[in-house]
Amino acid sequence: MAQEIERKFLVISDDWRADADVGTVMVQGYMQSGKQSSIRVRLTDDKAWLNIKSATLGVSRSEYEYDIPLADAKEMLASLCGESVINKTRYHVQVGTHTWEVDVFAGNNQGLVVAEIELSDEEEAFEVPPWAGEEVSHDARYYNVCLVKHPYKDWS
């Protein structure tokens, strides 16, 4: 079984940008999201994936990811996802021995910036950079699958 162990934090300053790569624009659409799992397609300029993730709340979840042809991903986004789409730019930032992923959301989630770190073990030690604020790993509102249904722009 493929296991993803990921911690998620709100970003509280732009200081991360000094050490970030150029970023990759991503579009991801949800074909199905339910009580047990979600199925999404993710597309960048030159790569596409199909991703199946358990709907478990917390830092550890089952995740399966498969490369798919770009043309198939574009067709899935257009014909199977409807408005269930997330737009964001993902940046990679090296902090100590770990690479953080900073997602700057666009569209209906503009204004939201979240940093994630993938770990090999739930108890693995890691350095929290000063630009990372509150941990939101256990707050479902910040899961991309939830942001599709309840976008950041609608939060009060």
C-alpha positions in Angstrom: 0.0 0.0 0.0 1.3 3.5 -0.9 1.3 5.7 2.2 1.6 9.5 2.2 2.8 11.2 5.4 2.3 14.9 5.1 2.2 17.8 7.5 0.5 21.1 6.3 1.0 24.6 7.6 -0.3 28.1 6.8 2.3 30.4 5.3 2.5 33.7 7.3 5.1 35.6 5.3 6.7 35.8 1.8 10.2 35.0 3.2 10.1 31.6 1.6 10.3 33.1 -1.8 14.0 33.9 -1.4 14.9 30.2 -1.4 12.1 28.9 -3.8 12.4 27.5 -7.2 10.6 29.1 -10.2 7.4 27.2 -9.4 5.1 25.1 -11.5 1.5 26.0 -12.4 -0.9 23.1 -11.7 -4.5 22.4 -12.5 -6.1 19.6 -10.7 -9.7 18.4 -11.1 -11.7 16.0 -9.0 -13.6 13.3 -10.8 -14.9 11.8 -7.6 -14.8 12.6 -3.9 -16.6 10.6 -1.3 -16.4 9.3 2.3 -13.6 6.8 1.5 -11.5 8.4 -1.3 -11.0 11.0 -3.9 -9.9 10.6 -7.5 -8.2 13.5 -9.2 -6.3 14.4 -12.3 -3.4 16.8 -12.1 -1.8 18.7 -15.0 1.3 20.8 -15.4 2.8 22.2 -18.7 4.5 18.9 -19.5 3.2 16.2 -17.1 0.0 14.7 -15.9 -1.1 12.3 -13.2 -4.1 10.4 -11.9 -4.2 10.3 -8.2 -6.3 8.3 -5.8 -6.2 9.3 -2.1 -8.0 8.0 1.0 -10.4 10.5 2.7 -8.7 9.9 6.0 -8.2 13.0 8.2 -4.7 13.5 9.5 -1.1 13.3 8.5 -1.0 9.7 7.2 -3.2 8.6 4.2 -3.2 6.0 1.5 -2.2 7.6 -1.9 -1.7 6.1 -5.3 -0.4 8.2 -8.2 0.1 7.2 -11.9 1.5 9.1 -14.9 -1.0 9.5 -17.7 -0.8 11.1 -21.2 -1.2 14.9 -21.3 -4.0 14.7 -23.8 -6.0 12.3 -21.6 -5.5 14.6 -18.6 -6.8 17.6 -20.6 -9.8 15.6 -21.8 -10.6 14.4 -18.2 -10.4 18.0 -16.9 -12.7 19.2 -19.6 -15.2 16.4 -19.6 -15.2 14.7 -16.2 -14.3 17.4 -13.6 -16.7 20.3 -14.4 -16.1 23.1 -11.9 -14.3 20.8 -9.4 -11.0 22.3 -10.2 -8.1 23.8 -8.2 -5.6 26.2 -9.7 -2.3 26.8 -7.9 1.4 27.3 -8.4 3.7 25.0 -6.4 7.1 26.0 -5.3 9.8 23.9 -3.7 11.9 25.3 -0.9 14.8 23.5 0.8 14.8 23.8 4.6 17.4 21.8 6.3 17.3 18.3 5.0 13.7 18.5 3.8 12.1 20.0 0.7 8.9 21.9 1.5 6.2 22.5 -1.1 4.5 25.9 -1.0 1.2 26.1 -2.8 0.0 29.5 -3.8 -3.6 29.2 -4.8 -5.4 31.1 -7.6 -9.0 31.3 -8.8 -11.6 30.7 -6.1 -8.9 30.0 -3.5 -6.8 33.1 -4.2 -5.1 34.5 -1.1 -4.5 31.0 0.4 -0.9 29.9 0.7 -0.1 26.6 2.3 3.2 24.8 2.9 3.5 21.0 3.1 6.3 18.7 4.0 6.3 15.0 3.2 7.9 12.7 5.8 8.9 9.1 5.9 7.5 8.5 9.4 4.9 10.4 11.4 7.4 10.9 14.2 10.2 12.2 11.9 11.9 15.3 13.1 12.0 18.3 10.8 12.8 22.0 10.9 9.8 24.4 10.8 10.8 27.5 9.0 9.9 30.9 10.4 7.5 31.6 7.5 5.4 28.5 8.4 2.6 29.4 10.9 -0.2 27.3 12.3 -0.3 23.6 11.5 -3.5 22.7 9.7 -2.8 19.0 9.0 -5.9 18.0 10.9 -8.2 20.7 9.5 -10.1 19.3 6.5 -10.9 22.8 5.2 -7.4 23.0 3.9 -7.5 19.8 1.9 -7.7 20.4 -1.8 -10.7 18.2 -2.2 -12.5 20.4 0.4 -11.3 23.6 -1.2 -13.2 22.6 -4.4 -16.5 22.4 -2.6 -15.9 25.2 -0.1 -13.4 27.6 -1.7 -11.3 30.0 0.4 -13.1 33.1 -1.1 -16.3 32.0 0.6 -14.8 31.6 4.1 -15.9 34.3 6.5 
